[in-house]
Amino acid sequence: MKATFELPDSVFREAKATAASQGKTIRQFFTEAIRNQLRALRHRPADKPWMKHYGVLKGNAGELQAIDRLIQREFETVNPADWQ
């Protein structure tokens, strides 16, 4: 599918140079960048705003649960507006 959108010149120049340095076309570069962003958004826990600041502890479910309990106990409730 073709799409048209505007980017700041400086962003486009940097993207084009980075793509060239990686041996990719600008199309490949933007496709990969958008896929990575979509994947990151899909895997971000929406109900735990603190995780976007501290990351997800992949493969450490017990550790993650312990941290979540500590945070809930310490703060009781987290106001999402405070983390934006």
C-alpha positions as CSV (number, residue, x, y, z in Angstrom):
1,M,0.0,0.0,0.0
2,K,1.2,3.5,-0.7
3,A,0.8,6.3,1.8
4,T,1.8,9.9,1.8
5,F,2.9,11.7,5.0
6,E,5.0,14.6,6.0
7,L,8.2,14.3,8.1
8,P,10.5,17.1,9.3
9,D,13.4,17.3,6.8
10,S,16.0,16.5,9.5
11,V,14.2,13.3,10.5
12,F,14.0,12.2,6.9
13,R,17.7,12.9,6.3
14,E,18.7,11.0,9.4
15,A,16.5,8.1,8.6
16,K,17.8,7.9,5.0
17,A,21.4,8.1,6.2
18,T,20.8,5.4,8.8
19,A,19.1,3.2,6.3
20,A,21.9,3.6,3.8
21,S,24.5,2.8,6.5
22,Q,22.6,-0.4,7.2
23,G,22.3,-1.3,3.6
24,K,18.5,-0.9,3.6
25,T,16.2,1.1,1.4
26,I,14.3,3.9,3.0
27,R,11.1,1.8,2.5
28,Q,12.7,-1.2,4.4
29,F,13.9,1.2,7.1
30,F,10.5,2.8,7.7
31,T,8.6,-0.5,7.5
32,E,10.9,-2.0,10.1
33,A,10.6,1.0,12.3
34,I,6.8,1.0,12.2
35,R,6.7,-2.7,12.9
36,N,8.9,-2.3,15.9
37,Q,6.8,0.5,17.2
38,L,3.6,-1.5,16.8
39,R,5.1,-4.5,18.5
40,A,6.3,-2.4,21.4
41,L,2.8,-0.8,21.8
42,R,1.2,-4.2,21.6
43,H,3.3,-5.7,24.4
44,R,3.2,-2.7,26.7
45,P,1.0,-3.5,29.7
46,A,-1.6,-0.8,29.7
47,D,-2.8,-1.4,33.3
48,K,0.7,-0.7,34.8
49,P,2.0,2.7,33.7
50,W,5.1,2.3,35.8
51,M,6.4,-0.4,33.5
52,K,7.0,2.0,30.6
53,H,9.6,3.7,32.9
54,Y,11.2,0.5,34.3
55,G,10.7,-2.0,31.5
56,V,9.2,-5.5,31.5
57,L,11.1,-8.2,33.3
58,K,10.9,-10.8,30.5
59,G,11.1,-14.3,31.8
60,N,11.0,-13.2,35.5
61,A,7.3,-13.5,36.3
62,G,8.0,-14.0,40.0
63,E,10.2,-11.0,40.2
64,L,7.7,-8.9,38.3
65,Q,4.9,-10.0,40.7
66,A,7.0,-9.1,43.7
67,I,7.8,-5.7,42.3
68,D,4.1,-5.1,41.5
69,R,3.1,-6.0,45.1
70,L,5.7,-3.7,46.5
71,I,4.6,-0.8,44.3
72,Q,0.9,-1.4,45.1
73,R,1.6,-1.6,48.8
74,E,3.8,1.5,48.7
75,F,1.6,3.7,46.6
76,E,-1.8,1.9,46.9
77,T,-2.9,3.4,43.6
78,V,-1.0,5.1,40.9
79,N,-2.5,8.1,39.1
80,P,-1.8,7.6,35.4
81,A,-1.6,11.3,34.9
82,D,1.5,11.4,37.1
83,W,3.4,9.1,34.7
84,Q,2.7,11.0,31.5
